Amino acid sequence: MTDNAAMTEPHDLAARIDALEMRLTEQEVTIDDLNATITAQWRQIDALARKVAKLVEDVEEAGHRPGSGAPEPPPPHY
């Protein structure tokens, strides 16, 4: 190793460490953003699943009501 190479090596190492730290920080921000997005999506999925379950329940209940299978009488103007 030459004296010149030994002098620049710590600077190169410090620059590499700085670059890695910046990259890590950016990745942490990205992970936090993705986590927030996924959390919001799961909340929305849960809300939609509850609505679908309620609609299924309403449809099933409507199918069990008396007269639901009988044809409707004709309108009065017939």
A tleap script that builds the chain and sets N, CA, C and O, in Angstrom:
source leaprc.protein.ff14SB
mol = sequence {
  NMET THR ASP ASN ALA ALA MET THR GLU PRO
  HIE ASP LEU ALA ALA ARG ILE ASP ALA LEU
  GLU MET ARG LEU THR GLU GLN GLU VAL THR
  ILE ASP ASP LEU ASN ALA THR ILE THR ALA
  GLN TRP ARG GLN ILE ASP ALA LEU ALA ARG
  LYS VAL ALA LYS LEU VAL GLU ASP VAL GLU
  GLU ALA GLY HIE ARG PRO GLY SER GLY ALA
  PRO GLU PRO PRO PRO PRO HIE CTYR
}
set mol.1.N position { 0.821 -1.167 0.000 }
set mol.1.CA position { 0.000 0.000 0.000 }
set mol.1.C position { 0.877 1.247 0.000 }
set mol.1.O position { 1.882 1.297 0.708 }
set mol.2.N position { 0.516 2.219 -0.763 }
set mol.2.CA position { 1.283 3.462 -0.783 }
set mol.2.C position { 0.739 4.406 0.271 }
set mol.2.O position { -0.366 4.226 0.784 }
set mol.3.N position { 1.531 5.410 0.581 }
set mol.3.CA position { 1.097 6.382 1.577 }
set mol.3.C position { -0.149 7.124 1.110 }
set mol.3.O position { -1.016 7.456 1.918 }
set mol.4.N position { -0.238 7.382 -0.171 }
set mol.4.CA position { -1.383 8.086 -0.732 }
set mol.4.C position { -2.654 7.246 -0.586 }
set mol.4.O position { -3.707 7.794 -0.263 }
set mol.5.N position { -2.586 5.946 -0.811 }
set mol.5.CA position { -3.741 5.063 -0.691 }
set mol.5.C position { -4.192 4.962 0.759 }
set mol.5.O position { -5.391 4.903 1.031 }
set mol.6.N position { -3.252 4.941 1.686 }
set mol.6.CA position { -3.592 4.859 3.099 }
set mol.6.C position { -4.298 6.118 3.566 }
set mol.6.O position { -5.148 6.055 4.455 }
set mol.7.N position { -3.965 7.250 2.986 }
set mol.7.CA position { -4.600 8.509 3.375 }
set mol.7.C position { -6.047 8.595 2.894 }
set mol.7.O position { -6.894 9.134 3.606 }
set mol.8.N position { -6.344 8.085 1.725 }
set mol.8.CA position { -7.700 8.197 1.195 }
set mol.8.C position { -8.614 7.083 1.702 }
set mol.8.O position { -9.837 7.207 1.630 }
set mol.9.N position { -8.047 6.025 2.200 }
set mol.9.CA position { -8.860 4.898 2.639 }
set mol.9.C position { -9.854 5.261 3.742 }
set mol.9.O position { -11.024 4.903 3.613 }
set mol.10.N position { -9.463 5.947 4.816 }
set mol.10.CA position { -10.442 6.319 5.845 }
set mol.10.C position { -11.548 7.224 5.292 }
set mol.10.O position { -12.707 7.120 5.694 }
set mol.11.N position { -11.175 8.107 4.370 }
set mol.11.CA position { -12.180 8.984 3.770 }
set mol.11.C position { -13.171 8.161 2.954 }
set mol.11.O position { -14.377 8.400 3.014 }
set mol.12.N position { -12.670 7.197 2.197 }
set mol.12.CA position { -13.546 6.337 1.401 }
set mol.12.C position { -14.459 5.514 2.308 }
set mol.12.O position { -15.645 5.339 2.027 }
set mol.13.N position { -13.889 5.019 3.389 }
set mol.13.CA position { -14.670 4.229 4.335 }
set mol.13.C position { -15.763 5.088 4.968 }
set mol.13.O position { -16.901 4.641 5.105 }
set mol.14.N position { -15.425 6.307 5.351 }
set mol.14.CA position { -16.412 7.217 5.941 }
set mol.14.C position { -17.501 7.553 4.927 }
set mol.14.O position { -18.675 7.641 5.287 }
set mol.15.N position { -17.123 7.743 3.660 }
set mol.15.CA position { -18.105 8.040 2.621 }
set mol.15.C position { -19.031 6.850 2.410 }
set mol.15.O position { -20.237 7.026 2.237 }
set mol.16.N position { -18.476 5.638 2.423 }
set mol.16.CA position { -19.298 4.439 2.263 }
set mol.16.C position { -20.264 4.283 3.435 }
set mol.16.O position { -21.428 3.935 3.242 }
set mol.17.N position { -19.780 4.541 4.649 }
set mol.17.CA position { -20.642 4.443 5.828 }
set mol.17.C position { -21.760 5.485 5.751 }
set mol.17.O position { -22.917 5.185 6.044 }
set mol.18.N position { -21.406 6.704 5.356 }
set mol.18.CA position { -22.423 7.752 5.207 }
set mol.18.C position { -23.482 7.340 4.180 }
set mol.18.O position { -24.677 7.527 4.407 }
set mol.19.N position { -23.039 6.780 3.055 }
set mol.19.CA position { -23.972 6.346 2.019 }
set mol.19.C position { -24.885 5.239 2.544 }
set mol.19.O position { -26.086 5.241 2.273 }
set mol.20.N position { -24.323 4.305 3.286 }
set mol.20.CA position { -25.130 3.224 3.856 }
set mol.20.C position { -26.135 3.750 4.873 }
set mol.20.O position { -27.279 3.298 4.911 }
set mol.21.N position { -25.711 4.705 5.698 }
set mol.21.CA position { -26.625 5.285 6.677 }
set mol.21.C position { -27.768 6.023 5.998 }
set mol.21.O position { -28.914 5.936 6.440 }
set mol.22.N position { -27.465 6.750 4.929 }
set mol.22.CA position { -28.520 7.455 4.185 }
set mol.22.C position { -29.481 6.451 3.556 }
set mol.22.O position { -30.697 6.636 3.576 }
set mol.23.N position { -28.923 5.407 3.009 }
set mol.23.CA position { -29.752 4.372 2.385 }
set mol.23.C position { -30.642 3.693 3.424 }
set mol.23.O position { -31.818 3.444 3.159 }
set mol.24.N position { -30.099 3.393 4.594 }
set mol.24.CA position { -30.866 2.780 5.673 }
set mol.24.C position { -32.005 3.697 6.107 }
set mol.24.O position { -33.127 3.240 6.324 }
set mol.25.N position { -31.716 4.982 6.233 }
set mol.25.CA position { -32.748 5.949 6.631 }
set mol.25.C position { -33.870 5.991 5.603 }
set mol.25.O position { -35.046 6.001 5.966 }
set mol.26.N position { -33.516 6.014 4.331 }
set mol.26.CA position { -34.523 6.026 3.269 }
set mol.26.C position { -35.358 4.748 3.297 }
set mol.26.O position { -36.570 4.796 3.087 }
set mol.27.N position { -34.719 3.607 3.555 }
set mol.27.CA position { -35.443 2.346 3.625 }
set mol.27.C position { -36.389 2.310 4.819 }
set mol.27.O position { -37.496 1.780 4.718 }
set mol.28.N position { -35.963 2.868 5.942 }
set mol.28.CA position { -36.833 2.920 7.120 }
set mol.28.C position { -38.072 3.762 6.843 }
set mol.28.O position { -39.172 3.408 7.266 }
set mol.29.N position { -37.898 4.877 6.131 }
set mol.29.CA position { -39.032 5.734 5.767 }
set mol.29.C position { -39.973 4.957 4.836 }
set mol.29.O position { -41.192 5.000 5.000 }
set mol.30.N position { -39.406 4.260 3.875 }
set mol.30.CA position { -40.211 3.474 2.944 }
set mol.30.C position { -40.986 2.383 3.679 }
set mol.30.O position { -42.168 2.168 3.407 }
set mol.31.N position { -40.331 1.702 4.598 }
set mol.31.CA position { -40.991 0.650 5.375 }
set mol.31.C position { -42.132 1.240 6.201 }
set mol.31.O position { -43.215 0.658 6.263 }
set mol.32.N position { -41.900 2.376 6.827 }
set mol.32.CA position { -42.955 3.021 7.615 }
set mol.32.C position { -44.142 3.409 6.726 }
set mol.32.O position { -45.296 3.216 7.109 }
set mol.33.N position { -43.855 3.955 5.541 }
set mol.33.CA position { -44.922 4.324 4.606 }
set mol.33.C position { -45.715 3.090 4.162 }
set mol.33.O position { -46.945 3.120 4.116 }
set mol.34.N position { -45.009 2.018 3.840 }
set mol.34.CA position { -45.682 0.788 3.418 }
set mol.34.C position { -46.521 0.208 4.551 }
set mol.34.O position { -47.628 -0.278 4.317 }
set mol.35.N position { -46.010 0.255 5.758 }
set mol.35.CA position { -46.756 -0.244 6.913 }
set mol.35.C position { -48.040 0.555 7.113 }
set mol.35.O position { -49.095 -0.021 7.377 }
set mol.36.N position { -47.957 1.862 6.989 }
set mol.36.CA position { -49.147 2.708 7.131 }
set mol.36.C position { -50.169 2.393 6.041 }
set mol.36.O position { -51.371 2.351 6.305 }
set mol.37.N position { -49.692 2.175 4.825 }
set mol.37.CA position { -50.588 1.848 3.719 }
set mol.37.C position { -51.273 0.508 3.950 }
set mol.37.O position { -52.481 0.385 3.748 }
set mol.38.N position { -50.518 -0.483 4.368 }
set mol.38.CA position { -51.085 -1.815 4.612 }
set mol.38.C position { -52.085 -1.767 5.764 }
set mol.38.O position { -53.141 -2.395 5.695 }
set mol.39.N position { -51.760 -1.029 6.817 }
set mol.39.CA position { -52.681 -0.898 7.949 }
set mol.39.C position { -53.998 -0.265 7.500 }
set mol.39.O position { -55.071 -0.734 7.878 }
set mol.40.N position { -53.921 0.790 6.704 }
set mol.40.CA position { -55.133 1.444 6.203 }
set mol.40.C position { -55.927 0.496 5.314 }
set mol.40.O position { -57.156 0.471 5.384 }
set mol.41.N position { -55.246 -0.281 4.480 }
set mol.41.CA position { -55.940 -1.231 3.605 }
set mol.41.C position { -56.644 -2.310 4.413 }
set mol.41.O position { -57.765 -2.692 4.076 }
set mol.42.N position { -56.015 -2.809 5.468 }
set mol.42.CA position { -56.658 -3.832 6.301 }
set mol.42.C position { -57.875 -3.275 7.003 }
set mol.42.O position { -58.879 -3.973 7.147 }
set mol.43.N position { -57.804 -2.017 7.447 }
set mol.43.CA position { -59.000 -1.399 8.051 }
set mol.43.C position { -60.134 -1.342 7.040 }
set mol.43.O position { -61.283 -1.643 7.362 }
set mol.44.N position { -59.804 -0.955 5.825 }
set mol.44.CA position { -60.829 -0.864 4.782 }
set mol.44.C position { -61.369 -2.254 4.439 }
set mol.44.O position { -62.575 -2.421 4.257 }
set mol.45.N position { -60.496 -3.237 4.352 }
set mol.45.CA position { -60.932 -4.608 4.067 }
set mol.45.C position { -61.856 -5.110 5.171 }
set mol.45.O position { -62.880 -5.730 4.885 }
set mol.46.N position { -61.505 -4.850 6.427 }
set mol.46.CA position { -62.361 -5.263 7.542 }
set mol.46.C position { -63.734 -4.610 7.457 }
set mol.46.O position { -64.753 -5.274 7.650 }
set mol.47.N position { -63.765 -3.303 7.167 }
set mol.47.CA position { -65.041 -2.594 7.055 }
set mol.47.C position { -65.873 -3.168 5.912 }
set mol.47.O position { -67.078 -3.372 6.064 }
set mol.48.N position { -65.242 -3.426 4.780 }
set mol.48.CA position { -65.966 -3.986 3.629 }
set mol.48.C position { -66.453 -5.400 3.926 }
set mol.48.O position { -67.558 -5.766 3.525 }
set mol.49.N position { -65.656 -6.190 4.613 }
set mol.49.CA position { -66.068 -7.558 4.963 }
set mol.49.C position { -67.281 -7.522 5.882 }
set mol.49.O position { -68.189 -8.341 5.737 }
set mol.50.N position { -67.311 -6.585 6.826 }
set mol.50.CA position { -68.483 -6.458 7.706 }
set mol.50.C position { -69.717 -6.055 6.915 }
set mol.50.O position { -70.809 -6.561 7.169 }
set mol.51.N position { -69.552 -5.148 5.960 }
set mol.51.CA position { -70.692 -4.721 5.133 }
set mol.51.C position { -71.217 -5.875 4.289 }
set mol.51.O position { -72.428 -6.056 4.170 }
set mol.52.N position { -70.322 -6.649 3.709 }
set mol.52.CA position { -70.739 -7.797 2.891 }
set mol.52.C position { -71.466 -8.821 3.758 }
set mol.52.O position { -72.495 -9.364 3.355 }
set mol.53.N position { -70.929 -9.085 4.950 }
set mol.53.CA position { -71.584 -10.033 5.853 }
set mol.53.C position { -72.981 -9.549 6.218 }
set mol.53.O position { -73.916 -10.347 6.271 }
set mol.54.N position { -73.132 -8.258 6.468 }
set mol.54.CA position { -74.453 -7.683 6.790 }
set mol.54.C position { -75.387 -7.814 5.602 }
set mol.54.O position { -76.559 -8.153 5.769 }
set mol.55.N position { -74.888 -7.550 4.408 }
set mol.55.CA position { -75.728 -7.673 3.216 }
set mol.55.C position { -76.165 -9.120 2.998 }
set mol.55.O position { -77.321 -9.374 2.658 }
set mol.56.N position { -75.254 -10.063 3.189 }
set mol.56.CA position { -75.597 -11.483 3.051 }
set mol.56.C position { -76.669 -11.849 4.068 }
set mol.56.O position { -77.638 -12.535 3.744 }
set mol.57.N position { -76.489 -11.392 5.286 }
set mol.57.CA position { -77.473 -11.657 6.338 }
set mol.57.C position { -78.835 -11.068 5.967 }
set mol.57.O position { -79.864 -11.722 6.141 }
set mol.58.N position { -78.841 -9.840 5.458 }
set mol.58.CA position { -80.101 -9.193 5.052 }
set mol.58.C position { -80.782 -9.950 3.923 }
set mol.58.O position { -82.001 -10.126 3.937 }
set mol.59.N position { -80.003 -10.400 2.944 }
set mol.59.CA position { -80.567 -11.136 1.812 }
set mol.59.C position { -81.131 -12.476 2.280 }
set mol.59.O position { -82.221 -12.871 1.864 }
set mol.60.N position { -80.396 -13.173 3.139 }
set mol.60.CA position { -80.881 -14.451 3.655 }
set mol.60.C position { -82.146 -14.262 4.480 }
set mol.60.O position { -83.080 -15.058 4.394 }
set mol.61.N position { -82.165 -13.206 5.277 }
set mol.61.CA position { -83.344 -12.915 6.090 }
set mol.61.C position { -84.537 -12.588 5.198 }
set mol.61.O position { -85.656 -13.021 5.474 }
set mol.62.N position { -84.307 -11.833 4.139 }
set mol.62.CA position { -85.396 -11.490 3.221 }
set mol.62.C position { -85.917 -12.735 2.517 }
set mol.62.O position { -87.103 -12.810 2.195 }
set mol.63.N position { -85.065 -13.694 2.279 }
set mol.63.CA position { -85.492 -14.930 1.618 }
set mol.63.C position { -86.322 -15.815 2.519 }
set mol.63.O position { -87.054 -16.669 2.018 }
set mol.64.N position { -86.240 -15.649 3.828 }
set mol.64.CA position { -86.995 -16.469 4.764 }
set mol.64.C position { -88.298 -15.818 5.218 }
set mol.64.O position { -89.055 -16.428 5.974 }
set mol.65.N position { -88.570 -14.619 4.783 }
set mol.65.CA position { -89.806 -13.935 5.173 }
set mol.65.C position { -90.984 -14.593 4.468 }
set mol.65.O position { -90.859 -15.035 3.326 }
set mol.66.N position { -92.123 -14.659 5.144 }
set mol.66.CA position { -93.305 -15.242 4.499 }
set mol.66.C position { -93.696 -14.439 3.266 }
set mol.66.O position { -93.661 -13.209 3.260 }
set mol.67.N position { -94.059 -15.156 2.250 }
set mol.67.CA position { -94.513 -14.509 1.023 }
set mol.67.C position { -93.396 -14.050 0.118 }
set mol.67.O position { -93.653 -13.498 -0.952 }
set mol.68.N position { -92.176 -14.265 0.523 }
set mol.68.CA position { -91.083 -13.777 -0.317 }
set mol.68.C position { -90.942 -14.601 -1.588 }
set mol.68.O position { -90.418 -14.107 -2.587 }
set mol.69.N position { -91.406 -15.861 -1.567 }
set mol.69.CA position { -91.298 -16.693 -2.754 }
set mol.69.C position { -92.523 -16.607 -3.647 }
set mol.69.O position { -92.474 -17.028 -4.803 }
set mol.70.N position { -93.629 -16.064 -3.128 }
set mol.70.CA position { -94.862 -15.966 -3.911 }
set mol.70.C position { -94.764 -14.802 -4.880 }
set mol.70.O position { -94.118 -13.793 -4.595 }
set mol.71.N position { -95.410 -14.951 -6.024 }
set mol.71.CA position { -95.389 -13.832 -6.987 }
set mol.71.C position { -96.180 -12.651 -6.432 }
set mol.71.O position { -97.140 -12.819 -5.679 }
set mol.72.N position { -95.765 -11.490 -6.812 }
set mol.72.CA position { -96.455 -10.281 -6.357 }
set mol.72.C position { -97.800 -10.159 -7.078 }
set mol.72.O position { -97.924 -10.542 -8.242 }
set mol.73.N position { -98.785 -9.635 -6.394 }
set mol.73.CA position { -100.062 -9.434 -7.080 }
set mol.73.C position { -99.915 -8.348 -8.149 }
set mol.73.O position { -99.055 -7.473 -8.049 }
set mol.74.N position { -100.757 -8.421 -9.154 }
set mol.74.CA position { -100.658 -7.374 -10.214 }
set mol.74.C position { -101.013 -6.012 -9.652 }
set mol.74.O position { -101.732 -5.907 -8.659 }
set mol.75.N position { -100.511 -4.983 -10.284 }
set mol.75.CA position { -100.822 -3.632 -9.818 }
set mol.75.C position { -102.332 -3.341 -9.952 }
set mol.75.O position { -103.024 -3.994 -10.732 }
set mol.76.N position { -102.829 -2.368 -9.194 }
set mol.76.CA position { -104.274 -2.102 -9.174 }
set mol.76.C position { -104.880 -1.713 -10.530 }
set mol.76.O position { -106.076 -1.917 -10.740 }
set mol.77.N position { -104.115 -1.181 -11.418 }
set mol.77.CA position { -104.689 -0.715 -12.693 }
set mol.77.C position { -104.946 -1.846 -13.675 }
set mol.77.O position { -105.362 -1.579 -14.802 }
set mol.78.N position { -104.717 -3.095 -13.298 }
set mol.78.CA position { -104.972 -4.219 -14.190 }
set mol.78.C position { -106.421 -4.511 -14.257 }
set mol.78.O position { -106.833 -5.432 -14.964 }
savepdb mol mol.pdb
quit
